[in-house]
Amino acid sequence: MAKTKFKKGETHKVVPEIVNETATKSKNKFYWLNIFIHISIISSFVFILYGNTILNDYALDDAIVITQNDFTKKGVYGISEILTTELFTGFFGVQKNLVMGGRYRPLSVVTFAVEYEFFGQNPHVSHFINILLFALSCIVLFLVLKKILQKYDSDKWYLSLPFISTLLFAAHPLHTEVVANIKGRDEIFTLLGSLLALYYTIKYLDSDKIKYLLFSFVAFFLALTSKENAITFVLVIPLTVYYFTKHSFKRNLISVFPLVASTVVYLVIRQVVIGSTSTDIPSELMNDSFLGASVSDKYATITYTLGYYIRLLFVPHPLTFDYYPYMIPIISWSDPRAFISLIIHLVLIYFAFKGLKNKTLFSYAIWFYAITFSLTTNILFPIGTFMSERFMYTPSIAFVIILTFLIMYKVPVWFKKSESKNIIMALTGIFLVLFSIKTISRNMDWKNDFTLFTTDVIASTNSAKSNCSAGGKLIEEATKKGNENLKDQYLKQAIEYLNKSVKIHPTYADALLLLGNAHFEYNRDFEEVWKAYRKILIQNPDYEKVHSNLQIMFNKVDTPDVKIRLYEEVYKLAPNRYDVNYELGTTYGKKKNILDKAIFYLENAYKIDPNRPEIYKDLGVGYGLSQNYPKALEFLEKAVKIDPKDFQMYINLGVTYQIIGEKEKAEQAFAKANELNPNLNKKPEEAKNDSVTTVK
C-alpha cells in the first residue's frame, strides 16, 4: 500500500501541488519501466475486454453515419461535404434539424469516410479502430491521473490509484455502448481530445512552454468537432488546476485561453455550416419523453433517472440501448425513488461545496461528475430521451476514482492493518472481474441489429421504441431468403412486440406502419393492415410510406374488390392525393369495368396533377369506352404529344378517329403505331378490339 499519511480529518485531502516529476523520476530508477508496464497492461486489458467486438457487424445508428450515409460512402471525396453540412444531412439528403440546435460533429464521420475509401464497407476494421482509440483514451487517462494524483501513487506499481482507476474505467460495462457501437467513436474522440487538452494544460503550467498551449488548442478543437459535450472541459480543466496545483489564478486563466479560443472558433464554424436551427421540440413522444407530463412530474422523473445512473455505475445490469418512453416511467414526488435520489444528490452537493476550500478528492470528483454530466441530464434542456448509457462515459471517471480511493484508502481505516491488504486485493479483483465478465458478455449483444433489438427489448419491455425496433427487425428477418421455416414464428413475435409498442404509444407512426406490414406478410390480412394504417392517416393523410406500401402490397396480390374497398376508405381521409384517385380510377376501369367511377376518380387525379402522362392515356381510353369520343380525342391527342413513342396510344387514337369517321387521320395513327412497333402486324379491326377492352 502507499505510505501516504493523512492528518486527522483530512483522509482524502488532495496535495495542493503536483510533485516535481523530475524529482520523482530520480528517486525511482524504475519509473519508466513502471510506466511501460502500466501502459502495456492497460492496452492488453482493453483488447481482452473488447476483442470480441471485431467480429460484430454494424448496429443501431451506424446506418446514419456509415452504411446509409451518402457522404461517407464517397470515401475521401465526401469529406468536404461532411465538413460543410449538419450531421444528419448525409443520411437524409437534406438538413432536417431533427434535434434541438442541430448537430455539427464531423470528426468521427470523416474517419469513417477514410476507412470506407481504403477498406470499403467493413465493420470489422471499424471495430478494431474503435478498440485502438479506446485503448489510447485509457492510456491518456492514466497519464493524466498519474500527473494530478501523484500523492496516491504506491510503492507497489500494481496498487497505484491512477492505475486501478484506469482499469476500472476500461472494464466498466456502461462503456460498451460507446466502444462496441462503431458510431460511439464520437464519444471516444471527445474524451480523448478533452483529456489531451487537460494534459497539455498542466504541461504548460509546469514548463511555461507555449507549444503546450497550442497542443491544448488543437486537441480541444478536435474534441469539440467530435461532440459538443467537450465544452464542459472549459470548466473541468481550470477546476483540475485549482484542486491539484498551486498555480495562481492568473496563470490558470492564461491556460484556459486556448480552450476558450477553440470553443469560439468551433462555434463560428458551426454557425456558418448549419446556421440557426429551431429550438422547438417536435410534439411527438419519441422526441420529447416528457410530453404530457406536468412540470412537477417531469423533474421528479429526471431526479429519479439521476439516481438510476448512480445505480448503474455500481450495478451495471441490465443494460440496454433504449431508455425511451416508457422504459423509465413518469413518476411524481410521492414516489420514493425520486425522493431517495434527491437526498443522495443533496448529500453529494453538500460534500462538493464542503471540500471546495480544502480541495478534497471527493469534492473534486463530484464537481467533475456534475460538470461533465450537466448537458445530458434533461435539466438544462431536453435531450429527447430519458437517459442513455453513453452519457456516463466521461462522468464515470469520477466514479472509478472515488471507488478506487474508498477501496485503497478507506479499507485500511475500517479494518485491521493485517487484513486490509487482502481485502483491498479482493475488492479490486471482484469489481474488475465482474465488470469484465459483464462487458465481454454485453459486447455480444451488439453483434448486429437483430441480436441487439431482440435482446434489449427484454430489458426495455415498456419502451415503445424497443418493441418497435424488435418488431421491425423480426419482419426483416422473416422475409429473408432462407428463413422460410422461421417466417411465421418471427412474424407472430413481431406482431406481439408491435402491438405492445402501439399500446404504449397509440399514435406511434413507425410502429403502426410496421404492424400493418407484419399482418400483410403473415397472412395477407388487409383488415388488420388497414386498422394500423388508418390510425396513421388520421394523423397525417399524406404519410408517404402508407401510400407506397399499399401500392406494393396490391402489386403482390390481385384482389380488386379488397383494393377498391380499402382505397375508398383511404379516399375519405386523403381525397386530394393523386395516387389515391388514380389507383381507384384504374382499378374500377381495368378490373371492374365500371366506367363512370373510373372516369370520376381519373378526372380527380387529372385536376390534382395534370402533368402525369399516364392520366391522359387512361382518361382517353376511359372516355372512348364510354363513347364520349370528343373527350377521348382530347386526352389521346395530348397523350401522344407527351409520349410520342407509345404505339398503343396511336392505335387507340386511330380507333377513335375511325369511329368518328376521320379515316385519313386514323390511317396516319395506325401507320405511326406500325412505325414505332414494326412487329405490329395487326389489322385495324384487331387493334380496335384490343384497345376497347383494356384500359392502358
RAUR-V107242 format. One record per helix or strand. SS is the DSSP state (A for helix, B for strand). FROM is the first residue (numbers start at 0). TO is the last residue. If there is no record, write none. Layout:
# RAUR-V107242
ss=SS from=FROM to=TO
ss=SS from=FROM to=TO
This chain:
# RAUR-V107242
ss=B from=12 to=12
ss=A from=20 to=26
ss=A from=30 to=54
ss=A from=61 to=66
ss=A from=71 to=82
ss=A from=88 to=91
ss=A from=105 to=118
ss=A from=122 to=147
ss=A from=149 to=151
ss=A from=156 to=158
ss=A from=160 to=170
ss=A from=172 to=178
ss=A from=181 to=206
ss=A from=209 to=225
ss=A from=227 to=243
ss=A from=248 to=273
ss=A from=294 to=313
ss=A from=335 to=353
ss=B from=359 to=359
ss=A from=360 to=375
ss=A from=388 to=413
ss=A from=416 to=444
ss=A from=448 to=458
ss=A from=463 to=477
ss=A from=483 to=503
ss=A from=508 to=522
ss=A from=525 to=538
ss=A from=543 to=555
ss=A from=559 to=572
ss=A from=577 to=589
ss=A from=594 to=607
ss=A from=612 to=624
ss=A from=628 to=641
ss=A from=646 to=658
ss=A from=662 to=675
ss=A from=683 to=692
